[in-house]
């Protein structure tokens, strides 16, 4: 019994200390996507405000919501990305406008809201997507300013925007939806300590705001992705620790999850929920390494 326990512990330590010795995963072919989808209906005429909308997850959320008939108002700090997104969204019969600034500029957020109000545009859906990850492993390598930067971008600045938009929703009696893009690392160790801590804070914020805004019929939910990445040609990247399909998740699946949570058709009674989409990445541990599925 003692010998078996020692053997298991040794195998577990080996898997995490020396992951490079793991056998290369065999890339699995993803089943084709459904040929028939609901289109132009789920979010028809809804006004969506998305932060960090020009790249990866934010871009995919914008495109998927546009496909469902939503008007897209995008915040993006890159002029080039904003112009590319505008070009892609112009293919849909919707209203599109990109605002080019960093959400740390609170005055510009207030000016944006004034501009929307002057145009008689009420935001129905807010998507807090923009985030910062400082790639410094462990506590020892982090400086105090790294903590400030991470929490400012991932927590404090989205909360300022959320407060402004939620107040407008309440004043106009809008039955709105607020989404936060968190991460599986709000629960799972990432070794980016400030990033994990900030995402855990967002997880708590989702639940607190869900209760706070429920009397106003405003729903608050989150999406916790795993590894979201793809090549320039739109194909996924191999990843042996992602147990389902053994590759990264294309960002369009996070976009579709955002549509699901924002849509009253599917999620009218869903609030305070954080939807984990990681293809089983968070399930991987030393026991899965010792006894891989066949």
C-alpha positions as a Markdown table, in Angstrom:
| # | Residue | x | y | z |
|---|---|---|---|---|
| 1 | Unk | 0.0 | 0.0 | 0.0 |
| 2 | Unk | 2.8 | 2.4 | 1.0 |
| 3 | Unk | 4.7 | 1.4 | -2.2 |
| 4 | Unk | 1.7 | 2.1 | -4.4 |
| 5 | Unk | 1.2 | 5.5 | -2.8 |
| 6 | Unk | 4.8 | 6.5 | -3.3 |
| 7 | Unk | 4.6 | 5.4 | -6.9 |
| 8 | Unk | 1.6 | 7.5 | -7.5 |
| 9 | Unk | 3.1 | 10.6 | -5.9 |
| 10 | Unk | 6.3 | 10.1 | -7.9 |
| 11 | Unk | 4.3 | 9.9 | -11.2 |
| 12 | Unk | 2.3 | 13.0 | -10.3 |
| 13 | Unk | 5.3 | 15.0 | -9.5 |
| 14 | Unk | 7.0 | 13.9 | -12.7 |
| 15 | Unk | 4.0 | 14.9 | -14.8 |
| 16 | Unk | 4.0 | 18.5 | -13.5 |
| 17 | Unk | 7.7 | 19.1 | -13.0 |
| 18 | Unk | 8.7 | 17.6 | -16.3 |
| 19 | Unk | 5.7 | 18.0 | -18.6 |
| 20 | Unk | 8.0 | 18.0 | -21.7 |
| 21 | Unk | 8.4 | 14.2 | -21.3 |
| 22 | Unk | 4.7 | 13.6 | -21.9 |
| 23 | Unk | 3.9 | 11.9 | -25.2 |
| 24 | Unk | 2.8 | 14.2 | -27.9 |
| 25 | Unk | -1.0 | 14.2 | -28.2 |
| 26 | Unk | -2.6 | 12.9 | -31.3 |
| 27 | Unk | -4.6 | 15.7 | -32.9 |
| 28 | Unk | -8.3 | 14.8 | -33.1 |
| 29 | Unk | -10.5 | 15.9 | -35.9 |
| 30 | Unk | -13.3 | 18.2 | -34.8 |
| 31 | Unk | -16.8 | 17.1 | -36.0 |
| 32 | Unk | -18.2 | 19.5 | -38.6 |
| 33 | Unk | -20.3 | 22.4 | -37.3 |
| 34 | Unk | -24.1 | 22.2 | -37.7 |
| 35 | Unk | -25.2 | 23.4 | -41.1 |
| 36 | Unk | -28.4 | 25.0 | -39.8 |
| 37 | Unk | -28.2 | 27.7 | -37.2 |
| 38 | Unk | -30.6 | 30.3 | -35.7 |
| 39 | Unk | -29.7 | 33.5 | -37.4 |
| 40 | Unk | -30.6 | 37.2 | -37.1 |
| 41 | Unk | -33.2 | 36.6 | -34.3 |
| 42 | Unk | -31.8 | 36.0 | -30.9 |
| 43 | Unk | -30.5 | 39.5 | -30.3 |
| 44 | Unk | -32.3 | 41.4 | -33.0 |
| 45 | Unk | -32.3 | 45.2 | -32.4 |
| 46 | Unk | -30.4 | 44.8 | -29.1 |
| 47 | Unk | -27.6 | 47.4 | -28.5 |
| 48 | Unk | -24.3 | 45.8 | -27.3 |
| 49 | Unk | -21.3 | 47.5 | -25.9 |
| 50 | Unk | -18.1 | 45.4 | -26.0 |
| 51 | Unk | -14.7 | 46.3 | -24.6 |
| 52 | Unk | -11.5 | 45.0 | -26.3 |
| 53 | Unk | -13.7 | 44.1 | -29.3 |
| 54 | Unk | -11.0 | 44.1 | -32.0 |
| 55 | Unk | -9.1 | 40.9 | -31.2 |
| 56 | Unk | -9.6 | 37.2 | -30.3 |
| 57 | Unk | -12.5 | 36.7 | -27.9 |
| 58 | Unk | -13.9 | 40.3 | -28.1 |
| 59 | Unk | -13.9 | 40.2 | -31.9 |
| 60 | Unk | -15.7 | 36.8 | -31.9 |
| 61 | Unk | -18.3 | 38.0 | -29.5 |
| 62 | Unk | -18.9 | 41.1 | -31.7 |
| 63 | Unk | -19.2 | 39.0 | -34.9 |
| 64 | Unk | -21.5 | 36.3 | -33.3 |
| 65 | Unk | -23.8 | 38.9 | -31.8 |
| 66 | Unk | -23.9 | 40.8 | -35.1 |
| 67 | Unk | -25.0 | 37.6 | -36.8 |
| 68 | Unk | -27.9 | 37.5 | -34.4 |
| 69 | Unk | -29.0 | 41.0 | -35.3 |
| 70 | Unk | -27.4 | 43.0 | -32.5 |
| 71 | Unk | -26.2 | 46.5 | -33.1 |
| 72 | Unk | -22.5 | 46.6 | -32.0 |
| 73 | Unk | -20.8 | 49.5 | -30.2 |
| 74 | Unk | -17.2 | 48.5 | -29.8 |
| 75 | Unk | -14.4 | 49.9 | -27.5 |
| 76 | Unk | -11.0 | 49.2 | -28.9 |
| 77 | Unk | -7.7 | 51.0 | -28.3 |
| 78 | Unk | -6.1 | 50.0 | -31.6 |
| 79 | Unk | -7.1 | 52.1 | -34.6 |
| 80 | Unk | -6.1 | 49.3 | -37.0 |
| 81 | Unk | -8.1 | 46.6 | -35.2 |
| 82 | Unk | -11.1 | 48.9 | -34.9 |
| 83 | Unk | -11.1 | 49.6 | -38.7 |
| 84 | Unk | -10.8 | 45.9 | -39.4 |
| 85 | Unk | -13.7 | 45.1 | -37.1 |
| 86 | Unk | -15.8 | 47.9 | -38.6 |
| 87 | Unk | -15.1 | 46.4 | -42.1 |
| 88 | Unk | -16.2 | 42.9 | -40.9 |
| 89 | Unk | -19.3 | 44.1 | -39.1 |
| 90 | Unk | -20.5 | 46.2 | -42.1 |
| 91 | Unk | -21.4 | 43.0 | -43.8 |
| 92 | Unk | -24.4 | 42.7 | -41.5 |
| 93 | Unk | -27.6 | 44.9 | -41.6 |
| 94 | Unk | -27.0 | 46.4 | -38.2 |
| 95 | Unk | -25.7 | 49.7 | -36.7 |
| 96 | Unk | -22.0 | 49.7 | -35.9 |
| 97 | Unk | -19.7 | 52.2 | -34.3 |
| 98 | Unk | -16.2 | 51.8 | -32.9 |
| 99 | Unk | -14.9 | 54.0 | -30.1 |
| 100 | Unk | -11.1 | 54.1 | -30.1 |
| 101 | Unk | -9.7 | 54.6 | -26.5 |
| 102 | Unk | -8.5 | 52.7 | -23.5 |
| 103 | Unk | -11.1 | 52.0 | -20.8 |
| 104 | Unk | -8.7 | 53.4 | -18.2 |
| 105 | Unk | -9.7 | 56.8 | -19.6 |
| 106 | Unk | -12.8 | 57.4 | -17.4 |
| 107 | Unk | -13.6 | 60.8 | -18.9 |
| 108 | Unk | -13.9 | 59.1 | -22.4 |
| 109 | Unk | -16.3 | 56.5 | -20.9 |
| 110 | Unk | -18.5 | 59.3 | -19.7 |
| 111 | Unk | -18.3 | 61.1 | -23.0 |
| 112 | Unk | -19.2 | 57.8 | -24.8 |
| 113 | Unk | -22.3 | 57.5 | -22.6 |
| 114 | Unk | -23.3 | 61.1 | -23.4 |
| 115 | Unk | -22.9 | 60.5 | -27.1 |
| 116 | Unk | -25.0 | 57.4 | -26.9 |
| 117 | Unk | -27.7 | 59.3 | -24.9 |
| 118 | Unk | -27.6 | 62.1 | -27.4 |
| 119 | Unk | -28.3 | 59.6 | -30.2 |
| 120 | Unk | -31.0 | 58.0 | -28.1 |
| 121 | Unk | -29.2 | 54.7 | -27.9 |
| 122 | Unk | -29.8 | 52.5 | -24.8 |
| 123 | Unk | -27.3 | 49.8 | -24.1 |
| 124 | Unk | -29.1 | 46.4 | -23.6 |
| 125 | Unk | -26.0 | 44.2 | -23.3 |
| 126 | Unk | -22.6 | 45.1 | -21.8 |
| 127 | Unk | -19.7 | 42.7 | -22.4 |
| 128 | Unk | -16.6 | 43.3 | -20.2 |
| 129 | Unk | -13.9 | 41.5 | -22.2 |
| 130 | Unk | -10.7 | 43.5 | -22.1 |
| 131 | Unk | -8.0 | 42.0 | -19.8 |
| 132 | Unk | -4.3 | 42.1 | -18.9 |
| 133 | Unk | -2.1 | 39.1 | -18.2 |
| 134 | Unk | 1.4 | 39.8 | -16.9 |
| 135 | Unk | 3.5 | 36.7 | -17.8 |
| 136 | Unk | 5.6 | 36.6 | -14.7 |
| 137 | Unk | 5.6 | 33.3 | -12.9 |
| 138 | Unk | 5.0 | 33.2 | -9.2 |
| 139 | Unk | 4.9 | 35.9 | -6.5 |
| 140 | Unk | 8.7 | 36.6 | -6.3 |
| 141 | Unk | 9.0 | 38.0 | -9.8 |
| 142 | Unk | 6.0 | 40.4 | -9.5 |
| 143 | Unk | 6.4 | 44.1 | -8.5 |
| 144 | Unk | 3.7 | 46.1 | -6.8 |
| 145 | Unk | 3.0 | 48.1 | -10.0 |
| 146 | Unk | 2.2 | 44.8 | -11.8 |
| 147 | Unk | -0.5 | 44.1 | -9.3 |
| 148 | Unk | -1.9 | 47.6 | -9.7 |
| 149 | Unk | -1.9 | 47.3 | -13.6 |
| 150 | Unk | -3.6 | 43.9 | -13.5 |
| 151 | Unk | -6.3 | 44.9 | -11.1 |
| 152 | Unk | -6.9 | 48.2 | -12.7 |
| 153 | Unk | -7.5 | 46.7 | -16.2 |
| 154 | Unk | -9.2 | 43.5 | -15.1 |
| 155 | Unk | -11.3 | 44.7 | -12.2 |
| 156 | Unk | -11.5 | 48.4 | -11.4 |
| 157 | Unk | -11.9 | 49.8 | -14.9 |
| 158 | Unk | -14.5 | 47.3 | -16.0 |
| 159 | Unk | -16.3 | 48.0 | -12.7 |
| 160 | Unk | -16.4 | 51.7 | -13.4 |
| 161 | Unk | -17.9 | 51.1 | -16.9 |
| 162 | Unk | -20.3 | 48.6 | -15.5 |
| 163 | Unk | -21.5 | 51.0 | -12.8 |
| 164 | Unk | -22.1 | 53.7 | -15.4 |
| 165 | Unk | -24.0 | 51.4 | -17.8 |
| 166 | Unk | -26.0 | 49.6 | -15.1 |
| 167 | Unk | -27.1 | 53.0 | -13.7 |
| 168 | Unk | -28.4 | 54.0 | -17.2 |
| 169 | Unk | -30.1 | 50.6 | -17.5 |
| 170 | Unk | -31.9 | 51.2 | -14.2 |
| 171 | Unk | -32.9 | 54.7 | -15.0 |
| 172 | Unk | -34.4 | 53.6 | -18.3 |
| 173 | Unk | -35.9 | 50.4 | -16.9 |
| 174 | Unk | -33.9 | 48.3 | -19.4 |
| 175 | Unk | -34.1 | 44.6 | -18.8 |
| 176 | Unk | -30.4 | 44.3 | -19.6 |
| 177 | Unk | -27.6 | 41.7 | -19.5 |
| 178 | Unk | -24.1 | 42.2 | -18.3 |
| 179 | Unk | -21.3 | 39.7 | -19.1 |
| 180 | Unk | -17.8 | 39.4 | -17.7 |
| 181 | Unk | -15.2 | 37.3 | -19.4 |
| 182 | Unk | -13.3 | 35.7 | -16.6 |
| 183 | Unk | -11.1 | 32.6 | -16.8 |
| 184 | Unk | -10.8 | 29.0 | -15.6 |
| 185 | Unk | -7.9 | 30.5 | -13.5 |
| 186 | Unk | -10.4 | 32.0 | -11.2 |
| 187 | Unk | -10.4 | 28.5 | -9.8 |
| 188 | Unk | -7.3 | 26.8 | -11.2 |
| 189 | Unk | -3.7 | 27.8 | -10.5 |
| 190 | Unk | -2.1 | 29.6 | -13.5 |
| 191 | Unk | 1.2 | 30.6 | -11.9 |
| 192 | Unk | 0.4 | 34.2 | -13.0 |
| 193 | Unk | -0.7 | 35.1 | -9.5 |
| 194 | Unk | -2.0 | 38.6 | -10.1 |
| 195 | Unk | -4.0 | 37.4 | -13.1 |
| 196 | Unk | -5.6 | 34.5 | -11.2 |
| 197 | Unk | -6.4 | 36.8 | -8.3 |
| 198 | Unk | -8.1 | 39.4 | -10.5 |
| 199 | Unk | -10.2 | 36.7 | -12.3 |
| 200 | Unk | -11.2 | 35.3 | -8.9 |
| 201 | Unk | -12.3 | 38.8 | -8.0 |
| 202 | Unk | -14.5 | 39.0 | -11.1 |
| 203 | Unk | -16.1 | 35.7 | -10.3 |
| 204 | Unk | -17.2 | 37.1 | -6.9 |
| 205 | Unk | -18.3 | 40.4 | -8.6 |
| 206 | Unk | -20.6 | 38.4 | -11.0 |
| 207 | Unk | -22.5 | 36.9 | -8.1 |
| 208 | Unk | -22.7 | 40.0 | -6.0 |
| 209 | Unk | -23.9 | 42.1 | -8.9 |
| 210 | Unk | -26.4 | 39.4 | -10.0 |
| 211 | Unk | -28.2 | 39.8 | -6.6 |
| 212 | Unk | -27.8 | 43.6 | -6.5 |
| 213 | Unk | -29.3 | 44.2 | -10.0 |
| 214 | Unk | -31.9 | 41.4 | -9.9 |
| 215 | Unk | -34.7 | 43.7 | -8.6 |
| 216 | Unk | -34.1 | 45.8 | -11.8 |
| 217 | Unk | -34.4 | 42.8 | -14.1 |
| 218 | Unk | -30.7 | 43.1 | -15.1 |
| 219 | Unk | -29.0 | 39.7 | -15.4 |
| 220 | Unk | -25.2 | 39.4 | -14.7 |
| 221 | Unk | -23.2 | 36.3 | -15.8 |
| 222 | Unk | -19.7 | 35.3 | -16.7 |
| 223 | Unk | -17.8 | 33.1 | -19.1 |
| 224 | Unk | -14.7 | 31.3 | -17.9 |
| 225 | Unk | -12.7 | 30.2 | -21.0 |
| 226 | Unk | -9.8 | 27.7 | -21.1 |
| 227 | Unk | -7.1 | 28.2 | -23.8 |
| 228 | Unk | -8.6 | 30.2 | -26.6 |
| 229 | Unk | -6.4 | 30.4 | -29.7 |
| 230 | Unk | -6.2 | 29.6 | -33.4 |
| 231 | Unk | -3.9 | 29.9 | -36.3 |
| 232 | Unk | -4.2 | 32.7 | -38.9 |
| 233 | Unk | -6.2 | 30.3 | -41.1 |
| 234 | Unk | -8.7 | 29.7 | -38.3 |
| 235 | Unk | -7.5 | 26.2 | -37.3 |
| 236 | Unk | -7.0 | 25.2 | -33.7 |
| 237 | Unk | -3.6 | 24.5 | -32.1 |
| 238 | Unk | -2.6 | 21.1 | -30.6 |
| 239 | Unk | -2.6 | 20.9 | -26.8 |
| 240 | Unk | -2.2 | 17.6 | -25.0 |
| 241 | Unk | -3.7 | 18.7 | -21.7 |
| 242 | Unk | -7.1 | 19.7 | -23.2 |
| 243 | Unk | -8.8 | 16.4 | -22.8 |
| 244 | Unk | -11.6 | 17.0 | -25.3 |
| 245 | Unk | -10.2 | 17.1 | -28.9 |
| 246 | Unk | -6.7 | 17.8 | -27.5 |
| 247 | Unk | -6.4 | 21.3 | -29.0 |
| 248 | Unk | -7.2 | 24.9 | -28.3 |
| 249 | Unk | -10.7 | 26.4 | -28.5 |
| 250 | Unk | -11.4 | 28.7 | -31.4 |
| 251 | Unk | -12.7 | 32.0 | -30.0 |
| 252 | Unk | -16.0 | 31.8 | -31.9 |
| 253 | Unk | -17.3 | 29.3 | -29.3 |
| 254 | Unk | -16.9 | 31.9 | -26.6 |
| 255 | Unk | -18.8 | 34.3 | -28.9 |
| 256 | Unk | -21.6 | 31.8 | -29.2 |
| 257 | Unk | -21.6 | 31.3 | -25.4 |
| 258 | Unk | -22.0 | 35.1 | -25.0 |
| 259 | Unk | -24.9 | 35.0 | -27.4 |
| 260 | Unk | -26.5 | 32.2 | -25.3 |
| 261 | Unk | -26.1 | 34.1 | -22.0 |
| 262 | Unk | -27.2 | 37.5 | -23.4 |
| 263 | Unk | -30.3 | 36.0 | -25.2 |
| 264 | Unk | -33.6 | 36.2 | -23.3 |
| 265 | Unk | -34.7 | 33.2 | -25.4 |
| 266 | Unk | -32.2 | 30.9 | -23.7 |
| 267 | Unk | -31.1 | 32.7 | -20.5 |
| 268 | Unk | -34.0 | 34.8 | -19.3 |
| 269 | Unk | -33.8 | 33.1 | -15.9 |
| 270 | Unk | -30.0 | 32.8 | -15.8 |
| 271 | Unk | -28.1 | 35.1 | -13.5 |
| 272 | Unk | -25.0 | 34.8 | -11.3 |
| 273 | Unk | -23.8 | 32.0 | -13.5 |
| 274 | Unk | -20.2 | 31.5 | -14.7 |
| 275 | Unk | -20.1 | 29.2 | -17.7 |
| 276 | Unk | -16.9 | 27.3 | -18.0 |
| 277 | Unk | -15.8 | 26.5 | -21.5 |
| 278 | Unk | -12.4 | 24.8 | -21.5 |
| 279 | Unk | -12.8 | 21.5 | -23.3 |
| 280 | Unk | -11.9 | 19.7 | -20.1 |
| 281 | Unk | -8.5 | 21.5 | -19.6 |
| 282 | Unk | -9.3 | 22.1 | -15.9 |
| 283 | Unk | -10.0 | 18.3 | -15.4 |
| 284 | Unk | -6.4 | 17.4 | -16.3 |
| 285 | Unk | -4.3 | 16.3 | -13.3 |
| 286 | Unk | -1.7 | 13.7 | -12.2 |
| 287 | Unk | -4.3 | 10.9 | -12.2 |
| 288 | Unk | -5.3 | 11.6 | -15.7 |
| 289 | Unk | -1.6 | 11.5 | -16.7 |
| 290 | Unk | -1.2 | 8.2 | -15.0 |
| 291 | Unk | -4.4 | 6.7 | -16.5 |
| 292 | Unk | -5.1 | 8.6 | -19.7 |
| 293 | Unk | -8.5 | 8.0 | -21.4 |
| 294 | Unk | -8.5 | 5.6 | -24.4 |
